[in-house]
């Protein structure tokens, strides 16, 4: 490590009348194979979940620069590369290692070769995903600090032993001379990419300025047995300029991104990337990918008792609930009735699929007031495996927004419902919005029992013809990090939102509205 005195410059930053001093720390080192001492090119290096990371160059060298206030002695630097054991060390350990030598070593991991089986397999080719170009929804990289940043999407698989043959995506814009990318493939678990499915890096150099790109995957003999995440990672920029965008799909699918190497993933429901994968599947294959959900042992059921819900088609809702309980047979159910306030929960034991007492309790409901979702699907104190939310989603108070990582099934029988909000809350953890005005009770039950790709698209709040406000979301950042506490306001309105600890915001706005973004000490910005 070279902690050069010239690089440890004292920065004076003024906040009101207080004066703070920060040191800029620069880490320069080389990543090497511990056995061969050869450099490791394009290894991922970064402080976990700190948005400080990069990728090593061809000679194994890398450089990280950060303010000392952002990284403490106990923060973890992670270095990873396929075929090697991941190295995780604290900042304190890193300083101790690099005070002796500016080299870091990765241990090779024994490589298990694929089993060689000679068989005759009759296969057919199927393309999964969607590579159609759409210039209104984009995934992009905008600066060289994005090294190690990834753009990815979920691909749904229907048959086991599916081979991956190629990846296609569409470039909307490429201002760089050329870019080197790495194709990554991950398992999909608990709403996010998990472990990589590859044992060899897949690199590809992009030279074209726009249009379709096809990456050949056949040499890598990749087989999958379930849904997976496929993405592209920026590992090198040739030239001084970077401005790269690929097309996405609005209202359909799930996509993921991380800004920089070793950063945490961000999930985006209702936005898929236009990535498609040519696959090869066995003809007459009986080994289908199981779509059955895990049978819940504990369920939290929210029952909206606001005055508008008095018009619900209660027989259809309770029929679906009764059929669901018969299928799962045994469960503990926590029932929470709510309108403006949340009532105390009441628990029921379901045995042999019998839920008559629970059904009678829901039928015997008084309706009054309006709905307030401030405390709904925000906590899971019951440790439920599934959430059933019976509501139309309409409110003049706090909007419905899920924060629970268990499947949510929003169930509604009223036509003038906030369909878009109900669908978003359900998709947050791979559940479903079940609109019993559009689907049969039988299909609704299938959606609750199985994990399937729901392609139903809702773009407004109700079934009337009025223009609806849409949920706009994103992140507010400065040049180096997310900004917590920034205020966003729809111009000429009283609609406001504030960014969270990660700089994320969500606000209701119409197309052609102007968002005003304001934060103390920074220039105000207006965005169409």
Residue pairs with C-beta under 8 A, 6 or more apart in sequence:
1 27
1 28
1 29
1 94
1 95
1 97
1 98
1 99
1 102
2 26
2 28
2 102
3 25
3 26
4 26
7 24
7 25
7 26
7 65
8 23
8 24
8 25
8 26
9 23
9 24
10 21
10 22
10 23
11 21
11 22
11 23
11 24
11 67
12 19
12 20
12 21
13 20
13 22
15 521
22 67
22 68
22 69
23 67
23 68
24 65
24 66
24 67
24 68
25 65
25 66
25 67
25 68
25 71
26 63
26 64
26 65
27 62
27 63
27 64
27 65
27 94
27 98
28 61
28 62
28 63
28 102
29 61
29 62
29 98
29 102
29 103
29 104
30 39
30 56
30 59
30 60
30 61
30 62
30 102
30 103
30 104
31 39
31 40
31 43
31 45
31 56
31 60
31 61
31 62
31 79
31 81
31 104
31 105
31 106
32 38
32 39
32 40
32 60
32 103
32 104
32 105
32 106
33 39
33 40
33 84
33 105
33 106
33 108
34 105
34 106
34 107
34 108
35 107
35 108
39 56
39 58
39 59
39 60
39 61
40 56
40 60
40 81
40 84
40 106
41 56
41 57
41 58
41 59
41 60
42 55
42 56
42 58
42 81
42 180
42 182
42 201
42 203
42 235
42 236
43 55
43 56
43 60
43 62
43 79
43 80
43 81
43 84
43 106
44 53
44 55
44 78
44 79
44 80
44 81
44 148
44 261
44 262
45 53
45 54
45 55
45 56
45 62
45 64
45 77
45 78
45 79
45 148
45 261
45 262
46 52
46 53
46 54
46 64
46 77
46 78
46 148
46 260
46 261
46 262
46 263
47 53
47 66
47 71
47 75
47 76
47 77
47 78
47 91
47 262
48 75
48 76
48 77
48 78
48 88
48 262
48 264
49 262
49 263
49 264
50 70
50 71
50 75
50 263
51 259
51 260
51 263
51 481
51 482
52 64
52 66
52 70
52 71
52 260
53 64
53 147
53 148
53 260
53 261
53 262
53 263
54 62
54 63
54 64
54 147
54 148
54 260
54 261
55 62
55 147
55 148
55 234
55 235
55 236
55 261
56 62
57 236
67 480
70 481
71 91
72 91
73 90
73 91
73 92
74 90
74 91
74 92
75 90
75 91
76 88
76 89
76 90
76 91
77 88
77 89
77 90
77 91
77 94
78 86
78 87
78 88
78 262
79 86
79 87
79 104
79 106
80 86
80 87
80 262
81 106
81 201
82 196
82 198
82 199
82 200
82 201
83 108
83 109
83 111
83 199
83 200
84 106
84 107
84 108
84 109
85 106
85 107
85 108
85 109
87 104
87 106
89 97
97 104
98 104
111 199
112 199
114 221
121 282
122 282
122 283
122 284
123 163
123 280
123 281
123 282
123 283
124 280
124 281
124 283
125 165
125 278
125 279
125 280
125 281
126 278
126 279
126 280
126 281
127 276
127 277
127 278
127 279
128 155
128 156
128 157
128 276
128 277
128 279
129 153
129 155
129 272
129 274
129 275
129 276
129 277
130 249
130 252
130 253
130 272
130 274
130 275
130 276
131 168
131 169
131 170
131 212
131 274
131 275
131 276
132 170
132 247
132 249
132 274
133 170
133 172
133 212
133 247
133 274
134 247
134 248
134 249
134 250
134 274
135 172
135 247
136 250
137 247
137 248
137 249
137 250
137 271
138 172
138 245
138 246
138 247
138 248
139 151
139 245
139 246
139 248
139 255
139 257
139 273
140 151
140 173
140 243
140 244
140 245
140 246
141 149
141 151
141 234
141 242
141 244
142 242
142 243
142 244
143 242
144 237
144 242
145 260
146 234
146 242
146 259
146 260
147 234
147 235
147 236
147 237
147 260
147 261
148 233
148 234
148 235
148 258
148 260
148 261
148 262
148 263
149 233
149 234
149 257
149 258
149 259
149 260
149 261
149 263
150 184
150 231
150 232
150 233
150 234
150 256
150 257
150 258
151 231
151 232
151 246
151 255
151 256
151 257
151 273
152 184
152 186
152 193
152 229
152 230
152 231
152 232
152 255
152 256
152 257
152 273
153 229
153 230
153 231
153 253
153 254
153 255
153 256
153 272
153 273
153 275
154 188
154 227
154 228
154 229
154 253
154 254
154 255
154 256
154 272
155 227
155 228
155 229
155 230
155 275
155 277
156 227
156 453
157 224
157 225
157 226
157 227
157 228
157 279
157 289
158 281
158 288
158 289
159 281
159 282
159 285
159 287
159 288
159 289
160 225
160 226
160 285
160 287
160 288
160 289
161 223
161 225
161 281
161 282
161 285
161 287
162 223
162 224
162 225
162 279
162 280
162 281
163 221
163 222
163 223
163 279
163 280
163 281
164 185
164 217
164 220
164 222
164 223
164 224
164 277
164 278
164 279
165 216
165 217
165 218
165 277
165 278
165 279
165 280
166 214
166 215
166 216
166 217
166 218
166 277
166 278
167 183
167 214
167 215
167 217
167 230
167 275
167 276
167 277
168 212
168 213
168 214
168 215
168 275
168 276
168 277
168 278
169 212
169 213
169 232
169 246
169 247
169 273
169 274
169 275
169 276
170 211
170 212
170 213
170 246
170 247
170 274
171 206
171 208
171 209
171 210
171 211
171 212
171 213
171 244
171 245
171 246
172 210
172 245
172 246
172 247
173 209
173 210
173 243
173 244
173 245
174 206
174 208
174 209
174 210
174 243
174 244
174 245
175 241
175 242
175 243
175 244
176 237
176 238
176 239
176 241
176 242
176 243
176 244
177 238
177 239
177 241
178 205
178 206
178 207
178 238
178 239
179 205
179 206
179 234
179 236
179 237
179 238
179 242
179 244
180 203
180 204
180 205
180 206
180 234
180 235
180 236
180 238
181 203
181 204
181 205
181 206
181 232
181 233
181 234
181 235
182 201
182 202
182 203
182 204
182 232
182 233
182 235
183 202
183 203
183 204
183 215
183 217
183 230
183 231
183 232
183 233
184 196
184 198
184 202
184 230
184 231
184 232
184 233
185 196
185 197
185 198
185 222
185 224
185 228
185 229
185 230
185 231
186 193
186 194
186 195
186 196
186 197
186 228
186 229
186 230
186 231
187 193
187 194
187 195
187 197
187 226
187 228
187 229
188 194
188 226
188 227
188 228
188 229
190 405
191 267
191 405
191 428
191 429
191 430
192 256
192 265
192 267
193 229
193 231
193 256
193 265
197 222
197 224
197 228
198 220
198 222
200 220
202 215
202 217
202 220
203 235
204 213
204 215
206 213
206 244
217 277
225 289
226 289
227 289
229 256
230 275
230 277
231 256
231 273
231 275
232 246
234 244
246 273
246 274
247 273
247 274
248 255
248 271
248 272
248 273
248 274
249 271
249 272
249 273
249 274
250 270
250 271
251 270
251 271
251 457
251 459
252 270
252 272
252 455
252 457
253 270
253 271
253 272
253 273
254 267
254 268
254 269
254 271
254 272
254 427
255 267
255 268
255 271
255 272
255 273
256 265
256 266
256 267
256 268
257 265
257 266
257 268
258 264
258 265
258 266
266 475
269 424
269 427
269 428
270 423
270 424
270 427
291 450
291 451
291 452
292 449
292 450
292 451
293 386
293 407
293 448
293 449
293 450
293 451
294 385
295 328
295 329
296 328
296 331
296 384
296 385
296 386
297 330
297 331
297 332
297 385
298 331
298 332
298 333
298 334
298 382
298 383
298 384
298 385
299 331
299 332
299 333
299 334
299 384
299 385
299 386
299 387
299 388
300 333
300 334
300 336
300 380
300 382
300 384
300 386
300 387
300 388
301 321
301 333
301 334
301 335
301 336
301 387
301 388
301 389
301 390
302 336
302 338
302 376
302 377
302 387
302 388
302 389
302 390
302 391
303 335
303 336
303 337
303 338
303 362
303 365
303 390
304 338
304 339
304 371
304 390
304 391
304 392
305 337
305 338
305 339
305 365
305 366
305 367
305 368
305 369
306 339
306 340
306 367
306 368
306 369
306 370
306 371
307 339
307 367
307 368
307 369
307 370
308 370
308 371
308 392
308 394
308 414
309 367
309 371
309 391
309 392
309 414
310 367
311 414
312 390
312 392
312 413
312 414
313 413
313 414
313 436
314 362
314 363
314 413
316 413
316 436
316 441
317 390
317 411
317 413
317 436
318 359
318 362
318 363
319 441
320 411
320 434
320 436
320 441
320 444
320 445
321 355
321 358
321 359
321 362
321 388
321 411
322 355
322 359
323 441
323 445
324 388
324 445
324 448
324 449
325 331
325 333
325 350
325 353
325 354
325 355
325 358
326 353
327 353
327 445
327 449
328 350
328 353
329 350
329 351
329 352
329 353
330 350
330 351
330 352
330 353
331 350
332 347
332 348
332 349
332 350
333 347
333 348
333 349
333 350
333 355
333 358
334 345
334 346
334 347
334 382
334 384
335 345
335 346
335 347
335 348
335 358
335 361
335 362
336 342
336 343
336 345
337 343
337 365
338 371
338 372
338 375
338 376
339 367
339 368
339 369
339 370
339 371
339 372
340 369
340 370
340 371
340 372
340 397
341 372
342 375
342 376
345 382
346 361
348 355
348 357
348 358
348 361
350 358
370 395
370 396
370 397
371 391
371 392
371 393
371 394
371 395
371 397
372 395
372 397
372 398
373 395
373 397
373 398
373 399
373 400
373 401
374 397
374 398
376 389
376 400
377 387
377 389
377 400
377 401
377 402
377 403
377 404
377 408
377 425
378 402
378 403
378 404
379 403
379 404
380 387
380 404
380 406
384 406
385 406
386 406
386 407
386 408
386 409
386 431
387 404
387 406
387 407
387 408
387 409
387 431
388 409
388 411
389 408
389 409
389 410
389 411
389 422
389 425
389 426
390 411
390 412
391 400
391 410
391 412
391 422
392 412
392 414
392 416
392 417
392 418
392 422
393 400
393 410
393 412
393 417
393 418
393 419
393 421
393 422
393 425
394 416
394 417
394 418
394 461
395 418
399 421
399 508
400 418
400 421
400 422
400 425
401 421
401 424
401 425
401 506
402 408
402 424
402 425
402 426
402 428
402 429
403 428
404 428
404 429
405 429
406 429
407 426
407 429
407 430
407 431
407 432
408 425
408 426
408 428
408 429
408 431
409 426
409 431
409 432
409 433
409 434
409 447
409 448
410 422
410 423
410 425
410 426
410 431
410 432
410 433
410 434
411 434
411 436
411 444
412 419
412 422
412 433
412 434
412 435
412 436
412 437
413 436
413 437
414 437
415 437
415 462
415 463
416 462
416 463
416 464
417 435
417 461
417 462
417 463
418 461
418 462
419 433
419 435
419 458
419 460
419 461
419 462
419 463
420 458
420 459
420 460
420 461
420 468
420 470
420 471
421 461
421 471
422 433
422 435
423 433
423 456
423 458
424 471
425 433
426 432
426 433
427 433
427 454
430 451
432 447
432 448
432 454
433 454
433 456
433 458
434 444
434 447
434 448
435 456
436 444
437 463
438 456
439 447
446 452
447 454
459 468
459 470
460 466
460 467
460 468
460 470
461 468
461 469
462 468
467 510
469 508
469 509
469 510
470 508
470 509
470 510
470 511
471 506
471 507
471 508
472 506
472 507
472 508
472 509
472 515
473 504
473 505
473 506
473 507
474 504
474 505
475 482
475 499
475 502
475 503
475 504
475 505
476 482
476 483
476 486
476 488
476 499
476 503
476 505
476 517
476 519
477 483
477 503
478 522
481 503
482 499
482 501
482 502
482 503
482 504
483 499
483 503
483 519
483 522
484 499
484 500
484 501
484 502
484 503
485 498
485 499
485 519
486 498
486 499
486 503
486 505
486 517
486 518
486 519
487 496
487 497
487 498
487 517
487 518
487 519
488 496
488 497
488 498
488 499
488 505
488 507
488 515
488 516
488 517
488 518
489 495
489 496
489 497
489 515
489 516
489 518
490 496
490 507
490 508
490 509
490 513
490 514
490 515
490 516
491 513
491 514
491 515
491 516
491 526
493 513
495 507
495 508
495 509
496 507
497 505
497 506
497 507
498 505
499 505
507 515
509 515
512 528
513 528
514 526
514 527
514 528
515 526
515 527
515 528
516 524
516 525
516 526
517 524
517 525
517 526
517 527
518 524
518 525
